[in-house]
Amino acid sequence: MSVSDLIEKLASTQAALIKALQEEYFCDDVVPPQSAFGWDAEALRAYFESGGETLPANGSGGNGAAAKPAAAAAPPPPRELGPPDTVASGRPIFLALGDSLTEFGQHVCDPTWDKKAPFATDVLQRQGMDIAIPEHGPGWLTLLQRDYSWRTSADVLNRGYSGCNSRLLRASLSEILGSINRQDVFAITLSLGSNDHVSASPGGVPKEEFKENMAAVLSSLQEAMPSAKIILITPGRINKEKWAKHVSSVTNGRLDGAGRGETLTGVVTQGSSGSNSALKQYVALACEAGEAAGLGTAGVNPVKGPRGAVLNLNYMMQYQLANYHEAEHPDGYHFSAKLNRFVYKSVRDTLEGMKLSPVQMPMHRPAPIAEFQSTASKYGPSDDDGRLRRRV
């Protein structure tokens, strides 16, 4: 093979490496200079990680270790949850905390969108996720965000994390809340337990610890944001057979999903040899924690408490959602489009009962825009309930 052939082969190999790194770092717009020919993988990684700022130490196209940027200051320690912020600095905030049922609540597309896998799933696969979850939107948080955005009355912050359990959220709460002005938070949804109950998983949390973690998280939220209402959403229903089949299918048998959820083909009653399913025990513990925190009771006749409300999603999906099994997500665990609409309506109705729905909150706009619209528009200022008055 001639020298020119070797150089051409090297250029082709490096081009493929650059393309792979661009996809890995999601920076297709960052293109190495011509002098990058011959850089090794370490130098290219340093270049992409710095957004195109870090060049090899020798500044040329030869192989060389990437120049190390100046040492950055050590990150500050996690912010302790001290007294609540005393001054609201911006738009009201609706804060959603939880696991993948919250995180995926931001989905937008449905499975038939553009007749291909939606972008969110593509991103997960690029990040090496074993179990791809197609979007079944619009998600319940996407719908809430639409409502608050149309009214320009609040921002919806999604702080749901796939695989999160009560132990992890409790340990992460100070860091999560340290990034926002807590005084701006007017409502919070908290949804945990779907991962805690899987005892065979590394994310499983024993019942006593789950109960303690839920009480601690609720107490911390109430201390940090005493004026915010909390809506505690319990785990829903999980079809164990569907989930196990889904996990086995998408991982070619590498993973076993049999440890999650309950068997829905038969009902196990209390006092029988199987007792209640593990999931329902965690649902009950979540409800107890909510009631103890002043969020009210859930079930046949739910009662809102002074500090918020409890939505027993497990009970609601079983007894208030028609044709539940037909509405299941194909994986038997996450929300389908129908379930997303059901959860959205349940949360929206709860917010309305608290006088915190989008149409009940005042519009939040910069003063010049608000002043112009109140004088130039055919719509005048808002009524006390947040609805616009039309000029006569």
NUSE-135466 format. One record per residue: residue in three letters; x, z, y of N, C-alpha, C in turn. Coordinates in steps of 0.2 Angstrom, whole numbers, padded with zeros to 4 digits, always signed. Example, Ala and Ser with C-alpha at 12.3 -4.5 7.8 and 13.67 -1.06 7.14 Angstrom:
<pts>
ALA+0066+0039-0028+0062+0039-0022+0066+0039-0016/SER+0064+0035-0011+0068+0036-0005+0064+0039+0000/
</pts>
This chain:
<pts>
MET+0004+0000-0006+0000+0000+0000+0004+0000+0006/SER+0003-0005+0011+0007-0005+0017+0006+0001+0022/VAL+0010+0001+0027+0010+0006+0032+0003+0006+0036/SER+0001-0001+0037-0005-0002+0041-0011+0000+0037/ASP-0011-0001+0030-0016+0001+0026-0017+0008+0026/LEU-0011+0012+0026-0011+0019+0026-0014+0022+0032/ILE-0012+0019+0038-0014+0021+0044-0022+0020+0045/GLU-0024+0014+0042-0031+0013+0043-0035+0018+0038/LYS-0033+0019+0032-0036+0024+0028-0036+0031+0031/LEU-0030+0033+0034-0030+0040+0038-0035+0040+0043/ALA-0036+0034+0047-0041+0034+0053-0048+0035+0050/SER-0049+0031+0045-0056+0032+0042-0058+0039+0039/THR-0053+0042+0036-0054+0049+0033-0055+0054+0039/GLN-0051+0053+0045-0051+0057+0050-0058+0056+0054/ALA-0060+0050+0054-0067+0049+0057-0072+0052+0053/ALA-0072+0052+0047-0077+0056+0043-0077+0063+0044/LEU-0070+0066+0044-0070+0073+0045-0073+0075+0052/ILE-0071+0071+0057-0074+0072+0064-0082+0072+0064/LYS-0085+0067+0061-0092+0067+0060-0095+0073+0057/ALA-0091+0075+0051-0094+0081+0048-0094+0087+0052/LEU-0088+0088+0056-0087+0094+0060-0092+0094+0066/GLN-0094+0088+0068-0099+0087+0074-0105+0089+0071/GLU-0107+0088+0065-0114+0090+0062-0114+0097+0061/GLU-0108+0100+0059-0108+0107+0057-0108+0111+0063/TYR-0105+0109+0069-0105+0113+0075-0111+0110+0080/PHE-0115+0106+0078-0121+0103+0082-0118+0101+0089/CYS-0113+0097+0089-0110+0095+0095-0108+0087+0095/ASP-0113+0083+0093-0112+0076+0093-0109+0073+0100/ASP-0111+0077+0105-0108+0074+0112-0101+0076+0113/VAL-0098+0080+0109-0091+0082+0110-0087+0077+0106/VAL-0083+0073+0109-0079+0068+0106-0071+0069+0107/PRO-0067+0070+0102-0060+0071+0103-0057+0065+0106/PRO-0052+0066+0110-0048+0061+0114-0044+0056+0109/GLN-0042+0050+0111-0038+0046+0107-0032+0049+0104/SER-0029+0054+0108-0023+0058+0106-0025+0062+0100/ALA-0031+0063+0098-0033+0067+0092-0031+0064+0086/PHE-0029+0058+0085-0027+0055+0079-0021+0059+0076/GLY-0022+0061+0070-0017+0065+0067-0018+0072+0067/TRP-0023+0075+0071-0024+0082+0071-0027+0084+0064/ASP-0024+0090+0062-0027+0093+0056-0034+0096+0057/ALA-0036+0099+0051-0043+0102+0051-0043+0108+0056/GLU-0038+0112+0056-0038+0118+0060-0038+0116+0067/ALA-0034+0111+0069-0035+0109+0076-0041+0106+0078/LEU-0044+0102+0074-0051+0100+0076-0056+0105+0076/ARG-0056+0110+0071-0061+0115+0072-0060+0119+0078/ALA-0054+0121+0080-0053+0124+0086-0056+0120+0092/TYR-0055+0114+0092-0057+0109+0097-0065+0110+0098/PHE-0068+0109+0092-0076+0109+0092-0078+0116+0094/GLU-0075+0121+0091-0077+0128+0093-0077+0130+0100/SER-0072+0127+0104-0071+0128+0111-0075+0123+0115/GLY-0079+0119+0112-0083+0114+0116-0079+0109+0119/GLY-0073+0107+0116-0068+0102+0118-0063+0104+0123/GLU-0062+0111+0124-0057+0114+0129-0051+0115+0125/THR-0050+0117+0119-0044+0119+0116-0041+0113+0113/LEU-0034+0111+0115-0030+0106+0112-0025+0109+0108/PRO-0022+0105+0104-0016+0107+0100-0010+0110+0104/ALA-0006+0114+0102-0001+0118+0106+0003+0113+0109/ASN+0005+0107+0106+0010+0103+0109+0007+0098+0113/GLY+0000+0098+0114-0004+0094+0119-0003+0086+0117/SER-0001+0084+0111+0000+0077+0109-0004+0076+0103/GLY-0003+0070+0100-0008+0068+0095-0005+0070+0088/GLY+0001+0073+0088+0004+0075+0082+0001+0081+0079/ASN+0002+0083+0072+0000+0088+0069+0002+0095+0072/GLY-0002+0099+0074+0001+0105+0077-0005+0111+0077/ALA-0003+0117+0076-0008+0122+0077-0012+0122+0083/ALA-0018+0123+0083-0022+0123+0089-0019+0129+0094/ALA-0019+0127+0100-0017+0132+0105-0022+0138+0105/LYS-0020+0144+0105-0025+0150+0105-0027+0151+0113/PRO-0033+0151+0114-0035+0153+0121-0033+0160+0123/ALA-0033+0161+0129-0032+0168+0131-0037+0173+0128/ALA-0034+0179+0126-0038+0184+0123-0044+0186+0127/ALA-0050+0186+0124-0056+0188+0128-0056+0195+0128/ALA-0060+0198+0133-0061+0205+0133-0065+0207+0127/ALA-0064+0213+0124-0068+0215+0118-0075+0216+0120/PRO-0079+0214+0116-0087+0214+0117-0089+0221+0118/PRO-0093+0222+0123-0096+0229+0124-0099+0232+0118/PRO-0099+0238+0117-0102+0241+0111-0110+0240+0111/PRO-0114+0241+0106-0121+0240+0106-0124+0244+0111/ARG-0129+0242+0115-0132+0246+0120-0136+0251+0117/GLU-0135+0257+0119-0140+0263+0117-0146+0262+0120/LEU-0152+0264+0116-0158+0264+0119-0159+0271+0124/GLY-0158+0270+0130-0158+0275+0135-0165+0275+0138/PRO-0166+0278+0144-0173+0278+0147-0175+0271+0148/PRO-0181+0270+0148-0184+0263+0149-0182+0261+0156/ASP-0181+0254+0157-0180+0251+0163-0186+0253+0168/THR-0184+0254+0174-0189+0256+0179-0192+0251+0184/VAL-0189+0245+0184-0191+0240+0188-0192+0233+0184/ALA-0198+0230+0185-0199+0224+0182-0196+0219+0186/SER-0192+0214+0182-0188+0210+0186-0190+0202+0185/GLY-0195+0201+0181-0197+0194+0180-0204+0194+0177/ARG-0205+0188+0173-0212+0187+0170-0213+0192+0165/PRO-0219+0194+0164-0221+0198+0158-0219+0195+0152/ILE-0217+0199+0147-0214+0197+0140-0218+0199+0135/PHE-0220+0194+0130-0223+0196+0124-0218+0195+0119/LEU-0216+0201+0115-0210+0201+0111-0213+0202+0104/ALA-0210+0197+0099-0212+0197+0092-0206+0199+0088/LEU-0207+0204+0084-0201+0206+0080-0203+0206+0073/GLY-0199+0204+0068-0200+0204+0061-0196+0200+0057/ASP-0198+0197+0051-0194+0193+0047-0196+0186+0047/SER-0196+0182+0042-0197+0175+0043-0204+0173+0044/LEU-0209+0177+0043-0216+0176+0044-0217+0176+0052/THR-0212+0179+0055-0212+0179+0063-0208+0173+0065/GLU-0202+0173+0062-0197+0167+0064-0200+0161+0064/PHE-0204+0159+0058-0207+0153+0057-0213+0152+0060/GLY-0215+0157+0064-0221+0157+0068-0220+0152+0074/GLN-0214+0150+0075-0212+0146+0080-0212+0138+0078/HIS-0214+0137+0072-0214+0130+0070-0219+0126+0074/VAL-0218+0120+0074-0222+0115+0078-0226+0110+0074/CYS-0222+0107+0069-0224+0101+0066-0228+0103+0059/ASP-0232+0098+0057-0235+0099+0050-0231+0095+0045/PRO-0232+0096+0039-0228+0092+0034-0229+0085+0034/THR-0234+0082+0037-0235+0075+0037-0232+0072+0044/TRP-0229+0076+0048-0226+0073+0054-0221+0068+0053/ASP-0222+0062+0056-0217+0057+0055-0215+0055+0048/LYS-0219+0058+0043-0219+0056+0036-0212+0058+0034/LYS-0209+0063+0036-0202+0065+0034-0201+0072+0035/ALA-0196+0075+0032-0195+0082+0033-0194+0084+0041/PRO-0198+0089+0043-0197+0090+0051-0190+0093+0052/PHE-0188+0093+0058-0181+0094+0061-0179+0101+0059/ALA-0184+0106+0059-0182+0113+0058-0179+0114+0051/THR-0182+0111+0046-0179+0111+0039-0173+0108+0039/ASP-0172+0102+0042-0165+0099+0042-0160+0103+0045/VAL-0161+0107+0050-0156+0112+0053-0155+0117+0048/LEU-0160+0120+0044-0158+0125+0039-0154+0122+0034/GLN-0155+0116+0032-0151+0113+0026-0144+0112+0029/ARG-0143+0110+0035-0136+0109+0037-0132+0116+0037/GLN-0136+0121+0038-0133+0128+0038-0132+0131+0032/GLY-0133+0127+0026-0132+0129+0020-0137+0133+0017/MET-0143+0133+0019-0149+0137+0016-0150+0134+0010/ASP-0151+0139+0005-0153+0136-0002-0160+0134-0003/ILE-0164+0138+0001-0171+0137+0000-0174+0134+0007/ALA-0175+0127+0007-0178+0124+0013-0185+0125+0013/ILE-0188+0127+0019-0195+0128+0020-0198+0123+0025/PRO-0201+0118+0023-0204+0113+0027-0209+0117+0032/GLU-0210+0114+0038-0214+0117+0043-0221+0116+0041/HIS-0225+0121+0043-0232+0120+0042-0236+0123+0048/GLY-0234+0119+0054-0236+0121+0060-0243+0118+0062/PRO-0245+0119+0068-0242+0124+0073-0242+0131+0071/GLY-0236+0135+0072-0236+0142+0070-0240+0146+0075/TRP-0241+0152+0072-0245+0157+0076-0242+0159+0083/LEU-0236+0159+0083-0232+0161+0089-0232+0155+0094/THR-0231+0149+0091-0231+0143+0095-0238+0142+0099/LEU-0244+0144+0095-0250+0143+0098-0251+0149+0104/LEU-0248+0155+0103-0248+0160+0108-0244+0158+0114/GLN-0238+0155+0113-0234+0153+0118-0237+0147+0122/ARG-0241+0143+0119-0245+0138+0122-0250+0141+0127/ASP-0253+0146+0125-0258+0149+0129-0255+0152+0135/TYR-0250+0156+0134-0247+0160+0140-0244+0155+0144/SER-0241+0150+0142-0237+0145+0146-0243+0141+0150/TRP-0248+0139+0147-0253+0135+0151-0256+0140+0157/ARG-0256+0146+0156-0258+0151+0161-0252+0153+0165/THR-0246+0151+0163-0240+0154+0167-0241+0161+0168/SER-0243+0165+0163-0244+0172+0164-0239+0176+0160/ALA-0235+0173+0155-0230+0177+0152-0226+0173+0148/ASP-0220+0175+0145-0215+0172+0141-0216+0175+0134/VAL-0216+0171+0129-0216+0174+0122-0209+0173+0119/LEU-0206+0179+0117-0199+0179+0114-0200+0181+0107/ASN-0197+0176+0103-0197+0177+0096-0191+0180+0093/ARG-0191+0186+0091-0186+0189+0088-0187+0191+0080/GLY-0189+0185+0077-0190+0186+0070-0184+0183+0066/TYR-0182+0186+0061-0176+0184+0057-0177+0184+0050/SER-0176+0178+0047-0177+0177+0040-0173+0182+0036/GLY-0176+0185+0031-0173+0190+0027-0173+0197+0030/CYS-0175+0198+0036-0174+0204+0039-0179+0209+0035/ASN-0177+0215+0035-0181+0221+0032-0181+0227+0037/SER-0184+0232+0035-0185+0238+0040-0178+0241+0042/ARG-0173+0241+0037-0167+0244+0038-0163+0240+0043/LEU-0163+0233+0042-0159+0229+0046-0162+0229+0053/LEU-0168+0229+0054-0171+0229+0061-0170+0236+0064/ARG-0170+0241+0061-0169+0248+0064-0162+0248+0066/ALA-0157+0245+0062-0150+0245+0065-0149+0240+0070/SER-0153+0235+0071-0152+0230+0076-0156+0231+0082/LEU-0160+0236+0082-0165+0236+0088-0162+0237+0095/SER-0157+0241+0095-0153+0242+0102-0150+0236+0104/GLU-0147+0232+0100-0144+0226+0102-0150+0221+0104/ILE-0155+0220+0101-0161+0216+0102-0164+0218+0109/LEU-0165+0224+0110-0169+0226+0116-0164+0226+0122/GLY-0157+0227+0120-0152+0227+0126-0152+0220+0129/SER-0154+0215+0127-0154+0208+0130-0160+0207+0134/ILE-0165+0211+0135-0170+0210+0139-0172+0215+0144/ASN-0176+0214+0149-0178+0219+0153-0184+0222+0150/ARG-0184+0228+0147-0189+0231+0143-0195+0233+0147/GLN-0194+0234+0154-0200+0235+0158-0205+0229+0159/ASP-0202+0223+0157-0207+0217+0158-0211+0216+0151/VAL-0209+0220+0146-0213+0219+0140-0220+0222+0140/PHE-0225+0218+0139-0232+0221+0139-0235+0222+0132/ALA-0232+0218+0127-0235+0218+0121-0230+0216+0116/ILE-0230+0219+0110-0226+0218+0104-0229+0217+0098/THR-0227+0212+0094-0229+0212+0087-0224+0214+0083/LEU-0225+0218+0077-0220+0220+0073-0223+0219+0066/SER-0219+0215+0062-0221+0213+0055-0215+0214+0050/LEU-0215+0219+0046-0210+0220+0041-0213+0222+0034/GLY-0209+0221+0029-0211+0224+0022-0211+0218+0017/SER-0212+0212+0019-0212+0206+0014-0205+0206+0010/ASN-0200+0208+0014-0193+0208+0010-0191+0215+0007/ASP-0194+0220+0011-0192+0227+0008-0195+0228+0001/HIS-0201+0225+0000-0204+0227-0007-0200+0224-0013/VAL-0196+0219-0012-0192+0216-0017-0187+0220-0020/SER-0188+0224-0024-0183+0229-0027-0177+0226-0030/ALA-0178+0220-0033-0173+0217-0037-0168+0213-0032/SER-0170+0213-0026-0166+0209-0021-0161+0213-0017/PRO-0156+0211-0014-0151+0215-0010-0155+0217-0004/GLY-0160+0214-0002-0164+0216+0004-0170+0221+0003/GLY-0170+0223-0004-0175+0228-0005-0174+0234-0002/VAL-0179+0238+0000-0178+0245+0003-0183+0249-0001/PRO-0181+0255-0003-0185+0260-0007-0191+0262-0002/LYS-0196+0264-0006-0202+0266-0002-0201+0271+0003/GLU-0198+0276+0001-0197+0282+0006-0193+0280+0012/GLU-0188+0276+0011-0184+0274+0016-0188+0269+0021/PHE-0192+0265+0018-0196+0260+0022-0201+0264+0026/LYS-0204+0269+0024-0208+0273+0028-0204+0276+0033/GLU-0198+0279+0032-0194+0282+0037-0192+0277+0042/ASN-0190+0271+0040-0188+0266+0045-0194+0264+0049/MET-0200+0263+0047-0205+0260+0051-0207+0266+0056/ALA-0207+0272+0054-0208+0277+0059-0203+0277+0064/ALA-0197+0276+0063-0191+0276+0068-0192+0270+0072/VAL-0193+0264+0069-0193+0258+0074-0199+0259+0079/LEU-0205+0261+0076-0211+0262+0081-0209+0267+0086/SER-0206+0273+0084-0205+0278+0089-0200+0275+0094/SER-0195+0271+0092-0190+0269+0097-0193+0264+0102/LEU-0197+0259+0099-0201+0255+0103-0205+0258+0108/GLN-0209+0263+0106-0213+0267+0111-0209+0271+0116/GLU-0203+0273+0114-0199+0277+0119-0196+0272+0124/ALA-0194+0266+0122-0191+0261+0126-0195+0258+0130/MET-0202+0257+0128-0207+0253+0132-0213+0256+0131/PRO-0214+0262+0135-0220+0266+0134-0226+0263+0136/SER-0226+0258+0141-0232+0255+0143-0234+0249+0139/ALA-0230+0247+0134-0232+0241+0130-0236+0243+0124/LYS-0241+0238+0123-0245+0239+0117-0242+0236+0111/ILE-0242+0239+0105-0239+0237+0099-0244+0235+0094/ILE-0244+0229+0091-0248+0226+0086-0244+0226+0080/LEU-0245+0230+0075-0242+0231+0069-0245+0226+0064/ILE-0242+0221+0061-0245+0216+0056-0242+0218+0049/THR-0246+0220+0045-0243+0221+0038-0241+0214+0034/PRO-0238+0215+0029-0237+0209+0025-0243+0206+0022/GLY-0243+0199+0021-0250+0196+0019-0250+0196+0011/ARG-0253+0192+0008-0253+0191+0001-0248+0186-0001/ILE-0245+0187-0007-0240+0183-0009-0241+0180-0016/ASN-0241+0174-0018-0242+0171-0024-0236+0171-0028/LYS-0235+0176-0033-0229+0177-0036-0227+0171-0040/GLU-0232+0168-0044-0230+0162-0048-0228+0156-0044/LYS-0232+0155-0038-0230+0149-0034-0223+0150-0031/TRP-0221+0156-0029-0215+0157-0026-0209+0156-0031/ALA-0210+0159-0037-0205+0158-0042-0204+0151-0044/LYS-0209+0147-0044-0209+0140-0046-0205+0136-0040/HIS-0207+0138-0034-0204+0135-0028-0196+0136-0028/VAL-0194+0142-0029-0187+0144-0028-0183+0140-0034/SER-0186+0140-0040-0183+0137-0045-0182+0130-0044/SER-0187+0127-0041-0188+0119-0040-0182+0117-0035/VAL-0182+0121-0029-0178+0118-0024-0171+0120-0025/THR-0169+0125-0029-0162+0127-0031-0160+0124-0038/ASN-0164+0120-0041-0162+0117-0047-0161+0123-0052/GLY-0165+0128-0052-0164+0134-0057-0158+0139-0055/ARG-0155+0138-0049-0149+0142-0048-0152+0149-0046/LEU-0158+0150-0043-0160+0156-0040-0167+0158-0044/ASP-0168+0164-0045-0174+0166-0048-0179+0170-0043/GLY-0184+0167-0041-0189+0170-0036-0194+0175-0039/ALA-0193+0177-0045-0199+0181-0048-0199+0188-0046/GLY-0195+0190-0042-0195+0197-0040-0200+0198-0034/ARG-0202+0193-0031-0206+0194-0025-0213+0193-0026/GLY-0217+0198-0023-0224+0197-0022-0228+0200-0028/GLU-0234+0198-0029-0238+0201-0034-0242+0195-0038/THR-0244+0197-0044-0247+0192-0048-0254+0192-0046/LEU-0257+0186-0043-0263+0185-0040-0268+0182-0045/THR-0266+0180-0051-0271+0178-0056-0275+0183-0059/GLY-0273+0190-0059-0277+0195-0061-0276+0201-0056/VAL-0281+0205-0055-0281+0211-0051-0279+0217-0055/VAL-0274+0220-0053-0271+0227-0056-0274+0232-0052/THR-0278+0236-0055-0282+0242-0051-0278+0248-0052/GLN-0279+0252-0047-0275+0259-0047-0277+0263-0053/GLY-0272+0266-0056-0274+0270-0061-0272+0267-0068/SER-0272+0260-0068-0270+0256-0074-0263+0257-0075/SER-0261+0254-0081-0254+0255-0083-0249+0252-0078/GLY-0251+0247-0074-0247+0244-0069-0247+0247-0062/SER-0252+0251-0061-0253+0254-0054-0254+0248-0049/ASN-0254+0250-0043-0254+0244-0038-0248+0240-0038/SER-0248+0234-0035-0242+0230-0035-0238+0233-0030/ALA-0231+0232-0030-0227+0234-0025-0228+0232-0018/LEU-0231+0226-0017-0232+0224-0011-0237+0228-0007/LYS-0243+0230-0011-0248+0233-0008-0246+0240-0006/GLN-0241+0243-0010-0239+0250-0008-0235+0250-0002/TYR-0232+0244+0000-0228+0244+0006-0233+0242+0012/VAL-0239+0239+0010-0244+0238+0015-0247+0244+0017/ALA-0248+0248+0012-0251+0255+0014-0247+0259+0018/LEU-0240+0259+0016-0235+0263+0020-0235+0261+0027/ALA-0235+0254+0028-0235+0251+0035-0241+0254+0039/CYS-0247+0254+0036-0253+0256+0039-0253+0263+0041/GLU-0250+0267+0036-0249+0274+0038-0244+0276+0044/ALA-0239+0272+0044-0234+0272+0050-0238+0271+0056/GLY-0242+0265+0056-0245+0263+0062-0250+0268+0064/GLU-0254+0271+0060-0259+0276+0062-0255+0282+0065/ALA-0250+0284+0061-0246+0290+0064-0243+0289+0071/ALA-0242+0283+0073-0239+0281+0079-0244+0280+0084/GLY-0251+0281+0083-0256+0280+0088-0258+0273+0088/LEU-0257+0269+0083-0260+0262+0084-0266+0261+0081/GLY-0270+0266+0078-0276+0265+0075-0276+0264+0068/THR-0282+0263+0065-0282+0262+0058-0284+0254+0056/ALA-0283+0252+0050-0284+0245+0048-0289+0246+0042/GLY-0292+0240+0040-0296+0240+0034-0303+0237+0035/VAL-0308+0240+0032-0315+0237+0032-0317+0238+0040/ASN-0316+0244+0043-0318+0245+0049-0312+0247+0054/PRO-0308+0242+0056-0302+0244+0060-0304+0247+0066/VAL-0300+0252+0068-0301+0255+0075-0294+0255+0079/LYS-0294+0252+0085-0288+0252+0089-0286+0259+0091/GLY-0280+0260+0092-0278+0266+0094-0275+0266+0102/PRO-0274+0271+0105-0272+0271+0112-0265+0268+0113/ARG-0261+0267+0108-0254+0264+0109-0254+0257+0106/GLY-0260+0254+0103-0260+0247+0100-0265+0246+0095/ALA-0263+0243+0089-0268+0241+0084-0264+0239+0078/VAL-0267+0240+0072-0264+0238+0066-0268+0232+0063/LEU-0265+0227+0061-0268+0222+0057-0266+0222+0050/ASN-0271+0224+0045-0269+0224+0038-0270+0216+0036/LEU-0265+0212+0036-0265+0205+0035-0267+0204+0027/ASN-0264+0209+0023-0265+0208+0016-0273+0209+0015/TYR-0276+0213+0018-0284+0214+0017-0287+0209+0020/MET-0285+0207+0026-0289+0202+0030-0289+0195+0026/MET-0283+0193+0024-0282+0187+0020-0286+0186+0014/GLN-0287+0192+0011-0291+0192+0004-0299+0192+0006/TYR-0301+0196+0011-0308+0197+0012-0311+0193+0018/GLN-0307+0191+0022-0310+0187+0028-0308+0180+0029/LEU-0304+0178+0025-0302+0171+0025-0305+0167+0019/ALA-0309+0162+0021-0313+0158+0016-0308+0154+0012/ASN-0309+0153+0005-0305+0149+0001-0297+0150+0002/TYR-0296+0157+0001-0289+0159+0003-0284+0155-0001/HIS-0285+0154-0008-0280+0151-0012-0279+0143-0010/GLU-0284+0140-0007-0283+0133-0005-0279+0133+0001/ALA-0279+0139+0005-0275+0139+0011-0268+0141+0011/GLU-0266+0143+0004-0259+0145+0003-0254+0140+0005/HIS-0248+0142+0008-0242+0138+0008-0240+0136+0001/PRO-0237+0130+0001-0235+0127-0006-0230+0132-0009/ASP-0227+0136-0005-0222+0141-0009-0225+0148-0010/GLY-0232+0148-0009-0235+0155-0010-0233+0161-0006/TYR-0229+0160-0001-0227+0165+0003-0227+0165+0010/HIS-0224+0159+0013-0225+0158+0020-0232+0156+0022/PHE-0233+0155+0029-0239+0153+0031-0240+0146+0031/SER-0246+0144+0029-0248+0137+0029-0251+0136+0036/ALA-0253+0129+0038-0256+0128+0045-0262+0132+0045/LYS-0266+0133+0040-0272+0136+0041-0271+0144+0042/LEU-0266+0147+0038-0265+0154+0039-0262+0155+0046/ASN-0258+0150+0048-0255+0151+0055-0261+0152+0060/ARG-0266+0147+0059-0271+0148+0064-0275+0154+0063/PHE-0276+0157+0057-0279+0163+0056-0276+0169+0059/VAL-0269+0169+0058-0265+0175+0061-0265+0174+0069/TYR-0265+0168+0071-0265+0167+0079-0272+0170+0081/LYS-0277+0168+0078-0284+0170+0081-0284+0178+0080/SER-0282+0181+0075-0282+0188+0074-0278+0192+0079/VAL-0272+0189+0081-0268+0192+0086-0271+0191+0093/ARG-0274+0185+0094-0277+0183+0100-0283+0188+0102/ASP-0287+0189+0097-0293+0193+0097-0291+0200+0099/THR-0286+0202+0096-0283+0209+0097-0281+0210+0104/LEU-0277+0205+0106-0275+0205+0113-0281+0205+0118/GLU-0286+0201+0117-0292+0201+0121-0295+0208+0121/GLY-0295+0211+0116-0298+0218+0116-0294+0223+0120/MET-0288+0221+0121-0283+0226+0125-0283+0223+0132/LYS-0287+0218+0134-0287+0215+0141-0280+0212+0142/LEU-0276+0209+0137-0270+0206+0138-0269+0199+0136/SER-0275+0196+0134-0275+0189+0132-0273+0185+0138/PRO-0271+0178+0137-0268+0174+0142-0273+0173+0148/VAL-0280+0173+0147-0284+0172+0152-0286+0179+0156/GLN-0284+0184+0153-0285+0191+0156-0280+0193+0161/MET-0274+0190+0160-0268+0192+0164-0267+0188+0170/PRO-0265+0191+0175-0264+0187+0181-0258+0182+0180/MET-0259+0176+0184-0254+0171+0183-0248+0173+0187/HIS-0242+0171+0184-0236+0173+0187-0232+0167+0189/ARG-0232+0166+0196-0229+0160+0198-0224+0162+0204/PRO-0219+0158+0206-0215+0160+0212-0220+0160+0218/ALA-0218+0164+0223-0223+0165+0229-0224+0158+0232/PRO-0219+0154+0234-0221+0147+0237-0226+0143+0233/ILE-0225+0143+0227-0229+0139+0223-0236+0142+0223/ALA-0237+0148+0222-0243+0152+0221-0247+0151+0228/GLU-0243+0151+0234-0246+0151+0240-0249+0144+0241/PHE-0245+0139+0239-0247+0132+0240-0253+0130+0236/GLN-0253+0132+0230-0258+0131+0225-0265+0134+0227/SER-0264+0140+0230-0270+0144+0232-0274+0141+0238/THR-0270+0137+0242-0272+0134+0249-0274+0127+0248/ALA-0270+0123+0244-0271+0116+0244-0275+0114+0238/SER-0276+0118+0233-0279+0116+0227-0287+0117+0228/LYS-0291+0114+0224-0298+0115+0224-0300+0121+0220/TYR-0294+0124+0217-0295+0131+0214-0292+0136+0218/GLY-0296+0141+0219-0293+0147+0223-0290+0152+0219/PRO-0289+0158+0222-0286+0163+0218-0289+0165+0212/SER-0286+0169+0208-0289+0171+0202-0294+0177+0203/ASP-0299+0177+0198-0303+0183+0198-0300+0189+0195/ASP-0303+0194+0195-0299+0200+0192-0298+0199+0185/ASP-0302+0196+0182-0300+0195+0174-0296+0189+0173/GLY-0293+0186+0178-0287+0181+0177-0290+0174+0177/ARG-0297+0173+0177-0299+0166+0177-0299+0163+0184/LEU-0298+0157+0185-0298+0154+0191-0305+0153+0194/ARG-0306+0154+0201-0312+0153+0204-0312+0146+0207/ARG-0317+0142+0206-0317+0135+0209-0320+0135+0216/ARG-0316+0132+0220-0319+0131+0227-0325+0128+0228/VAL-0330+0130+0232-0336+0127+0232-0336+0122+0238/
</pts>
